[in-house]
Amino acid sequence: MKSAIIKRQLVSEKTAALAAENKYVFAVAKDADKKSIAAAVAAAFNVTVEAVHVINQLGKRHSSRTIRGAIVKAPDVKKAIVTLKEGDKIELN
């Protein structure tokens, strides 16, 4: 599954609920576009992709616990919600 475009599959309660609707969530490279994401998922899992939605999630900012007065920021994450053709399935890790 490791490729230059797909970093990892995101697994949580919300993504498990989406998997019931045949939608899967992946963390992807920041420079990836919808067509390249669809091609990477199709090649990695041997499935047919119907739609791709992309979310750019900004990292949260909070006060540092070690440096007084400093603000630290979590890294930004680009996520892709991939809808598969009816009957195709990806096993959750």
N, C-alpha and C positions, 0 to 999 in steps of 0.2 A: 504494500500500500504506500510505502514511502516514495514520494516523487518530489520533483521540484515545486509542484503546484500544491498538492495536498500535503499538509503537515501532519494532521491527526484527525481522527473522528472524535467529536465531542459527545460525551455520554453523560446525561443527567436525567432527572425526572421529566423535564420538559421535552428533551429530545427523544426520550422513550415514548412519550405520548405522540410525538410527531411521527415516529417510526410506525405506529399503528395506522397512520394515514399515508404510509408509503413515502414519507419525507425524511431525509437524513441530513445531519448537520456536520460540517467539517470546518476545521481551521485551515485557511488557505494562505498562500503567499500574498503579500501586499500588492504586487504588480499583476496578479492574475485577473483575467476578465472572464465573463460568463461562458464564452465559447471554449476557452482553454480549460476551465473547471469542468465543464460537461465532458470534454474529451478525456480528461485525466480520470474522472470517476468511471466512465464507460470502459476505459482500458484497464483500470486497476481491478474492477469488480465484475467485469463482463456483464453489464446491465445496459438497459436503454434509458437514457435521461430525457425526460419530457420538459422540465423547466428548472431554472437556477435563479435563486434570489440571493443577493449579496448584501451583507450588513457590515459596515465599518464601525466597530465598537471602540470608543476612546477609553483609554486606561483611566482609572480613578486616581484622584489626587488626595493625599492625606498627609498629616504631619509625621515627620520622622520621629522614631522612638529613640534614636541614638544621637542625633544632631539637633541641638536646641534651635527652634525657629525655622528649621528647614522644611520645605515641602517636597515630598517625593511623589513620583507618578508611576503607576503600573504601566506596562507596555500596552500599546494599541493592538487590537486583534481584528483581523478580517475573517468573517464567517460566511459560509455559503450553505444555504438550505437547498438541497437537491431533491426534486420530485422525480420518482422513477415511474416507468411504465407499469401498468397494472399487471401483477403477476411476478414482477422482478422483486428481488429482496437482497438486502445486505445484512449479514450477521453482525450483531453488536458485539464488540470486544469487551 
